[in-house]
Amino acid sequence: MSTRDAIHVLILSPIYFRLTVRQRLQLVKEYCQAINACSSGNAASSK
């Protein structure tokens, strides 16, 4: 998932705008890592 896609998803959360810019950046990074880990885990398990 790209950073832009992650922001589009996270921006729907009411808590997103209560975070500082630094916290938002960290949230986006962690979200992308989690989604990418799930995606690669699903791909590996389906083989």
N, CA, C and O atoms as a Maestro MAE file, in Angstrom:
{
 s_m_m2io_version
 :::
 2.0.0
}

f_m_ct {
 s_m_title
 :::
 protein
 m_atom[188] {
  # First column is atom index #
  i_m_mmod_type
  r_m_x_coord
  r_m_y_coord
  r_m_z_coord
  i_m_residue_number
  s_m_chain_name
  s_m_pdb_residue_name
  s_m_pdb_atom_name
  i_m_atomic_number
  :::
  1 25 0.851 -1.173 0.000 1 A "MET " " N  " 7
  2 3 0.000 0.000 0.000 1 A "MET " " CA " 6
  3 2 0.895 1.233 0.000 1 A "MET " " C  " 6
  4 15 1.890 1.302 0.721 1 A "MET " " O  " 8
  5 25 0.522 2.187 -0.811 2 A "SER " " N  " 7
  6 3 1.302 3.423 -0.880 2 A "SER " " CA " 6
  7 2 0.943 4.341 0.290 2 A "SER " " C  " 6
  8 15 -0.088 4.176 0.941 2 A "SER " " O  " 8
  9 25 1.807 5.292 0.530 3 A "THR " " N  " 7
  10 3 1.572 6.279 1.595 3 A "THR " " CA " 6
  11 2 0.290 7.055 1.314 3 A "THR " " C  " 6
  12 15 -0.497 7.319 2.223 3 A "THR " " O  " 8
  13 25 0.091 7.412 0.073 4 A "ARG " " N  " 7
  14 3 -1.108 8.167 -0.311 4 A "ARG " " CA " 6
  15 2 -2.384 7.360 -0.034 4 A "ARG " " C  " 6
  16 15 -3.367 7.907 0.467 4 A "ARG " " O  " 8
  17 25 -2.370 6.072 -0.355 5 A "ASP " " N  " 7
  18 3 -3.530 5.213 -0.078 5 A "ASP " " CA " 6
  19 2 -3.790 5.101 1.419 5 A "ASP " " C  " 6
  20 15 -4.938 5.137 1.863 5 A "ASP " " O  " 8
  21 25 -2.722 4.966 2.187 6 A "ALA " " N  " 7
  22 3 -2.864 4.856 3.641 6 A "ALA " " CA " 6
  23 2 -3.484 6.122 4.225 6 A "ALA " " C  " 6
  24 15 -4.346 6.048 5.101 6 A "ALA " " O  " 8
  25 25 -3.049 7.276 3.743 7 A "ILE " " N  " 7
  26 3 -3.603 8.536 4.239 7 A "ILE " " CA " 6
  27 2 -5.074 8.642 3.889 7 A "ILE " " C  " 6
  28 15 -5.867 9.131 4.694 7 A "ILE " " O  " 8
  29 25 -5.453 8.194 2.702 8 A "HIS " " N  " 7
  30 3 -6.870 8.228 2.319 8 A "HIS " " CA " 6
  31 2 -7.728 7.382 3.258 8 A "HIS " " C  " 6
  32 15 -8.866 7.744 3.559 8 A "HIS " " O  " 8
  33 25 -7.193 6.275 3.713 9 A "VAL " " N  " 7
  34 3 -7.928 5.421 4.649 9 A "VAL " " CA " 6
  35 2 -7.944 6.043 6.045 9 A "VAL " " C  " 6
  36 15 -8.993 6.136 6.682 9 A "VAL " " O  " 8
  37 25 -6.782 6.463 6.505 10 A "LEU " " N  " 7
  38 3 -6.661 6.974 7.875 10 A "LEU " " CA " 6
  39 2 -7.372 8.303 8.084 10 A "LEU " " C  " 6
  40 15 -7.789 8.613 9.200 10 A "LEU " " O  " 8
  41 25 -7.512 9.079 7.041 11 A "ILE " " N  " 7
  42 3 -8.151 10.392 7.152 11 A "ILE " " CA " 6
  43 2 -9.640 10.252 7.526 11 A "ILE " " C  " 6
  44 15 -10.261 11.207 7.992 11 A "ILE " " O  " 8
  45 25 -10.187 9.082 7.320 12 A "LEU " " N  " 7
  46 3 -11.591 8.832 7.675 12 A "LEU " " CA " 6
  47 2 -11.784 8.666 9.180 12 A "LEU " " C  " 6
  48 15 -12.908 8.721 9.679 12 A "LEU " " O  " 8
  49 25 -10.683 8.461 9.897 13 A "SER " " N  " 7
  50 3 -10.758 8.286 11.341 13 A "SER " " CA " 6
  51 2 -10.813 9.640 12.043 13 A "SER " " C  " 6
  52 15 -10.027 10.530 11.719 13 A "SER " " O  " 8
  53 25 -11.724 9.811 12.993 14 A "PRO " " N  " 7
  54 3 -11.806 11.088 13.711 14 A "PRO " " CA " 6
  55 2 -10.552 11.379 14.542 14 A "PRO " " C  " 6
  56 15 -10.258 12.541 14.823 14 A "PRO " " O  " 8
  57 25 -9.827 10.358 14.931 15 A "ILE " " N  " 7
  58 3 -8.635 10.570 15.752 15 A "ILE " " CA " 6
  59 2 -7.466 11.110 14.941 15 A "ILE " " C  " 6
  60 15 -6.556 11.719 15.502 15 A "ILE " " O  " 8
  61 25 -7.478 10.897 13.638 16 A "TYR " " N  " 7
  62 3 -6.359 11.297 12.774 16 A "TYR " " CA " 6
  63 2 -6.031 12.775 12.935 16 A "TYR " " C  " 6
  64 15 -4.857 13.137 13.020 16 A "TYR " " O  " 8
  65 25 -7.028 13.621 12.978 17 A "PHE " " N  " 7
  66 3 -6.800 15.065 13.045 17 A "PHE " " CA " 6
  67 2 -6.471 15.553 14.448 17 A "PHE " " C  " 6
  68 15 -6.112 16.716 14.629 17 A "PHE " " O  " 8
  69 25 -6.587 14.688 15.433 18 A "ARG " " N  " 7
  70 3 -6.187 15.056 16.798 18 A "ARG " " CA " 6
  71 2 -4.710 14.792 17.032 18 A "ARG " " C  " 6
  72 15 -4.157 15.230 18.041 18 A "ARG " " O  " 8
  73 25 -4.068 14.087 16.122 19 A "LEU " " N  " 7
  74 3 -2.653 13.769 16.249 19 A "LEU " " CA " 6
  75 2 -1.798 14.912 15.714 19 A "LEU " " C  " 6
  76 15 -2.230 15.683 14.858 19 A "LEU " " O  " 8
  77 25 -0.593 15.005 16.229 20 A "THR " " N  " 7
  78 3 0.353 15.974 15.676 20 A "THR " " CA " 6
  79 2 0.846 15.439 14.332 20 A "THR " " C  " 6
  80 15 0.633 14.271 14.007 20 A "THR " " O  " 8
  81 25 1.497 16.289 13.566 21 A "VAL " " N  " 7
  82 3 2.017 15.871 12.266 21 A "VAL " " CA " 6
  83 2 3.012 14.725 12.431 21 A "VAL " " C  " 6
  84 15 3.013 13.778 11.645 21 A "VAL " " O  " 8
  85 25 3.841 14.815 13.435 22 A "ARG " " N  " 7
  86 3 4.831 13.752 13.708 22 A "ARG " " CA " 6
  87 2 4.127 12.427 14.027 22 A "ARG " " C  " 6
  88 15 4.539 11.368 13.552 22 A "ARG " " O  " 8
  89 25 3.067 12.495 14.831 23 A "GLN " " N  " 7
  90 3 2.315 11.289 15.185 23 A "GLN " " CA " 6
  91 2 1.596 10.713 13.966 23 A "GLN " " C  " 6
  92 15 1.509 9.495 13.812 23 A "GLN " " O  " 8
  93 25 1.088 11.582 13.108 24 A "ARG " " N  " 7
  94 3 0.430 11.125 11.880 24 A "ARG " " CA " 6
  95 2 1.409 10.376 10.989 24 A "ARG " " C  " 6
  96 15 1.083 9.323 10.440 24 A "ARG " " O  " 8
  97 25 2.598 10.920 10.850 25 A "LEU " " N  " 7
  98 3 3.617 10.281 10.029 25 A "LEU " " CA " 6
  99 2 3.943 8.892 10.567 25 A "LEU " " C  " 6
  100 15 4.045 7.930 9.806 25 A "LEU " " O  " 8
  101 25 4.103 8.797 11.873 26 A "GLN " " N  " 7
  102 3 4.381 7.506 12.496 26 A "GLN " " CA " 6
  103 2 3.221 6.539 12.278 26 A "GLN " " C  " 6
  104 15 3.439 5.364 11.982 26 A "GLN " " O  " 8
  105 25 2.003 7.020 12.422 27 A "LEU " " N  " 7
  106 3 0.820 6.187 12.208 27 A "LEU " " CA " 6
  107 2 0.767 5.667 10.777 27 A "LEU " " C  " 6
  108 15 0.487 4.488 10.559 27 A "LEU " " O  " 8
  109 25 1.028 6.522 9.811 28 A "VAL " " N  " 7
  110 3 1.006 6.121 8.407 28 A "VAL " " CA " 6
  111 2 2.065 5.059 8.146 28 A "VAL " " C  " 6
  112 15 1.796 4.067 7.469 28 A "VAL " " O  " 8
  113 25 3.265 5.262 8.677 29 A "LYS " " N  " 7
  114 3 4.341 4.273 8.495 29 A "LYS " " CA " 6
  115 2 3.968 2.921 9.085 29 A "LYS " " C  " 6
  116 15 4.150 1.884 8.448 29 A "LYS " " O  " 8
  117 25 3.442 2.939 10.311 30 A "GLU " " N  " 7
  118 3 3.065 1.687 10.971 30 A "GLU " " CA " 6
  119 2 1.908 1.014 10.249 30 A "GLU " " C  " 6
  120 15 1.883 -0.210 10.125 30 A "GLU " " O  " 8
  121 25 0.958 1.795 9.774 31 A "TYR " " N  " 7
  122 3 -0.193 1.254 9.052 31 A "TYR " " CA " 6
  123 2 0.270 0.571 7.764 31 A "TYR " " C  " 6
  124 15 -0.161 -0.540 7.457 31 A "TYR " " O  " 8
  125 25 1.138 1.233 7.020 32 A "CYS " " N  " 7
  126 3 1.651 0.649 5.779 32 A "CYS " " CA " 6
  127 2 2.411 -0.644 6.053 32 A "CYS " " C  " 6
  128 15 2.251 -1.623 5.324 32 A "CYS " " O  " 8
  129 25 3.235 -0.654 7.094 33 A "GLN " " N  " 7
  130 3 3.980 -1.863 7.450 33 A "GLN " " CA " 6
  131 2 3.029 -3.003 7.805 33 A "GLN " " C  " 6
  132 15 3.235 -4.141 7.382 33 A "GLN " " O  " 8
  133 25 1.997 -2.701 8.578 34 A "ALA " " N  " 7
  134 3 1.045 -3.730 8.990 34 A "ALA " " CA " 6
  135 2 0.267 -4.279 7.796 34 A "ALA " " C  " 6
  136 15 0.085 -5.490 7.673 34 A "ALA " " O  " 8
  137 25 -0.185 -3.399 6.929 35 A "ILE " " N  " 7
  138 3 -0.947 -3.827 5.758 35 A "ILE " " CA " 6
  139 2 -0.066 -4.632 4.820 35 A "ILE " " C  " 6
  140 15 -0.489 -5.669 4.310 35 A "ILE " " O  " 8
  141 25 1.156 -4.165 4.588 36 A "ASN " " N  " 7
  142 3 2.067 -4.881 3.701 36 A "ASN " " CA " 6
  143 2 2.466 -6.232 4.276 36 A "ASN " " C  " 6
  144 15 2.659 -7.188 3.525 36 A "ASN " " O  " 8
  145 25 2.593 -6.328 5.601 37 A "ALA " " N  " 7
  146 3 2.918 -7.603 6.234 37 A "ALA " " CA " 6
  147 2 1.751 -8.581 6.079 37 A "ALA " " C  " 6
  148 15 1.955 -9.770 5.835 37 A "ALA " " O  " 8
  149 25 0.534 -8.070 6.223 38 A "CYS " " N  " 7
  150 3 -0.643 -8.918 6.042 38 A "CYS " " CA " 6
  151 2 -0.774 -9.363 4.605 38 A "CYS " " C  " 6
  152 15 -1.112 -10.516 4.337 38 A "CYS " " O  " 8
  153 25 -0.514 -8.483 3.699 39 A "SER " " N  " 7
  154 3 -0.619 -8.804 2.269 39 A "SER " " CA " 6
  155 2 0.404 -9.857 1.880 39 A "SER " " C  " 6
  156 15 0.078 -10.801 1.160 39 A "SER " " O  " 8
  157 25 1.620 -9.709 2.339 40 A "SER " " N  " 7
  158 3 2.652 -10.691 1.991 40 A "SER " " CA " 6
  159 2 2.405 -12.015 2.732 40 A "SER " " C  " 6
  160 15 2.730 -13.083 2.214 40 A "SER " " O  " 8
  161 25 1.846 -11.948 3.914 41 A "GLY " " N  " 7
  162 3 1.500 -13.164 4.654 41 A "GLY " " CA " 6
  163 2 0.392 -13.938 3.972 41 A "GLY " " C  " 6
  164 15 0.434 -15.168 3.920 41 A "GLY " " O  " 8
  165 25 -0.596 -13.236 3.449 42 A "ASN " " N  " 7
  166 3 -1.688 -13.896 2.729 42 A "ASN " " CA " 6
  167 2 -1.198 -14.494 1.432 42 A "ASN " " C  " 6
  168 15 -1.637 -15.579 1.052 42 A "ASN " " O  " 8
  169 25 -0.306 -13.822 0.748 43 A "ALA " " N  " 7
  170 3 0.220 -14.333 -0.513 43 A "ALA " " CA " 6
  171 2 1.037 -15.603 -0.262 43 A "ALA " " C  " 6
  172 15 0.973 -16.554 -1.041 43 A "ALA " " O  " 8
  173 25 1.798 -15.610 0.826 44 A "ALA " " N  " 7
  174 3 2.625 -16.773 1.142 44 A "ALA " " CA " 6
  175 2 1.760 -17.958 1.552 44 A "ALA " " C  " 6
  176 15 2.082 -19.096 1.213 44 A "ALA " " O  " 8
  177 25 0.688 -17.718 2.263 45 A "SER " " N  " 7
  178 3 -0.163 -18.803 2.730 45 A "SER " " CA " 6
  179 2 -1.046 -19.371 1.625 45 A "SER " " C  " 6
  180 15 -1.540 -20.493 1.741 45 A "SER " " O  " 8
  181 25 -1.250 -18.602 0.550 46 A "SER " " N  " 7
  182 3 -2.110 -19.090 -0.526 46 A "SER " " CA " 6
  183 2 -1.358 -19.920 -1.540 46 A "SER " " C  " 6
  184 15 -1.965 -20.529 -2.421 46 A "SER " " O  " 8
  185 25 -0.012 -19.951 -1.422 47 A "LYS " " N  " 7
  186 3 0.794 -20.748 -2.378 47 A "LYS " " CA " 6
  187 2 0.735 -22.211 -2.074 47 A "LYS " " C  " 6
  188 15 1.352 -23.013 -2.775 47 A "LYS " " O  " 8
  :::
 }
 m_bond[187] {
  # First column is bond index #
  i_m_from
  i_m_to
  i_m_order
  :::
  1 1 2 1
  2 2 3 1
  3 3 4 2
  4 3 5 1
  5 5 6 1
  6 6 7 1
  7 7 8 2
  8 7 9 1
  9 9 10 1
  10 10 11 1
  11 11 12 2
  12 11 13 1
  13 13 14 1
  14 14 15 1
  15 15 16 2
  16 15 17 1
  17 17 18 1
  18 18 19 1
  19 19 20 2
  20 19 21 1
  21 21 22 1
  22 22 23 1
  23 23 24 2
  24 23 25 1
  25 25 26 1
  26 26 27 1
  27 27 28 2
  28 27 29 1
  29 29 30 1
  30 30 31 1
  31 31 32 2
  32 31 33 1
  33 33 34 1
  34 34 35 1
  35 35 36 2
  36 35 37 1
  37 37 38 1
  38 38 39 1
  39 39 40 2
  40 39 41 1
  41 41 42 1
  42 42 43 1
  43 43 44 2
  44 43 45 1
  45 45 46 1
  46 46 47 1
  47 47 48 2
  48 47 49 1
  49 49 50 1
  50 50 51 1
  51 51 52 2
  52 51 53 1
  53 53 54 1
  54 54 55 1
  55 55 56 2
  56 55 57 1
  57 57 58 1
  58 58 59 1
  59 59 60 2
  60 59 61 1
  61 61 62 1
  62 62 63 1
  63 63 64 2
  64 63 65 1
  65 65 66 1
  66 66 67 1
  67 67 68 2
  68 67 69 1
  69 69 70 1
  70 70 71 1
  71 71 72 2
  72 71 73 1
  73 73 74 1
  74 74 75 1
  75 75 76 2
  76 75 77 1
  77 77 78 1
  78 78 79 1
  79 79 80 2
  80 79 81 1
  81 81 82 1
  82 82 83 1
  83 83 84 2
  84 83 85 1
  85 85 86 1
  86 86 87 1
  87 87 88 2
  88 87 89 1
  89 89 90 1
  90 90 91 1
  91 91 92 2
  92 91 93 1
  93 93 94 1
  94 94 95 1
  95 95 96 2
  96 95 97 1
  97 97 98 1
  98 98 99 1
  99 99 100 2
  100 99 101 1
  101 101 102 1
  102 102 103 1
  103 103 104 2
  104 103 105 1
  105 105 106 1
  106 106 107 1
  107 107 108 2
  108 107 109 1
  109 109 110 1
  110 110 111 1
  111 111 112 2
  112 111 113 1
  113 113 114 1
  114 114 115 1
  115 115 116 2
  116 115 117 1
  117 117 118 1
  118 118 119 1
  119 119 120 2
  120 119 121 1
  121 121 122 1
  122 122 123 1
  123 123 124 2
  124 123 125 1
  125 125 126 1
  126 126 127 1
  127 127 128 2
  128 127 129 1
  129 129 130 1
  130 130 131 1
  131 131 132 2
  132 131 133 1
  133 133 134 1
  134 134 135 1
  135 135 136 2
  136 135 137 1
  137 137 138 1
  138 138 139 1
  139 139 140 2
  140 139 141 1
  141 141 142 1
  142 142 143 1
  143 143 144 2
  144 143 145 1
  145 145 146 1
  146 146 147 1
  147 147 148 2
  148 147 149 1
  149 149 150 1
  150 150 151 1
  151 151 152 2
  152 151 153 1
  153 153 154 1
  154 154 155 1
  155 155 156 2
  156 155 157 1
  157 157 158 1
  158 158 159 1
  159 159 160 2
  160 159 161 1
  161 161 162 1
  162 162 163 1
  163 163 164 2
  164 163 165 1
  165 165 166 1
  166 166 167 1
  167 167 168 2
  168 167 169 1
  169 169 170 1
  170 170 171 1
  171 171 172 2
  172 171 173 1
  173 173 174 1
  174 174 175 1
  175 175 176 2
  176 175 177 1
  177 177 178 1
  178 178 179 1
  179 179 180 2
  180 179 181 1
  181 181 182 1
  182 182 183 1
  183 183 184 2
  184 183 185 1
  185 185 186 1
  186 186 187 1
  187 187 188 2
  :::
 }
}
